[in-house]
Amino acid sequence: MEAGAPEAVKYFRDVLHEPPYPPISEADLRVRERRIGCELPELLRRVYTEVSNGGFGPSYDLLSLPPGGHREYEGGPDALEIYEKYPEVSSVLGLPLVAAGCSMYWYMSLTQSGNPVCLWDADG
């Protein structure tokens, strides 16, 4: 479905939304990219620095990068904490973008062409 498709707009029209989180600064993003070991794709960089530091999107919403921003639940991990908690997964799948519930996360590849997204279940 295309972004902005009438069916999607109608479906999500009445969904409750939290106020958006403030974007993170370019400087904070660069620090996080150094911890990850590579630059994020340009569109994702723009989302984090121009739109919001998570808190919108599918499932349990886009996870934030520190400092601040959206976490899956109160006191839960942000994207970088999950990335560092599962290095064997992150080295293959990339950056966790969205929590999908029940220990599942959507990861975006940071190395493959087109940055494919994969679902990973920590419970196997």
Buried (B, 14 or more C-beta within 10 A) or exposed (E): EEEEEEEEEEEEEEEEEEEEBEBBEEEBBEBBBEEBEEEBBEEBBEBBBEBBBBBBBEBBBBBBBBEBBBBBEEEEBBBBBBBEEBEEBBEEBBBBBBBBEEEBBBBBBBEEEEBEBBEBEEEE
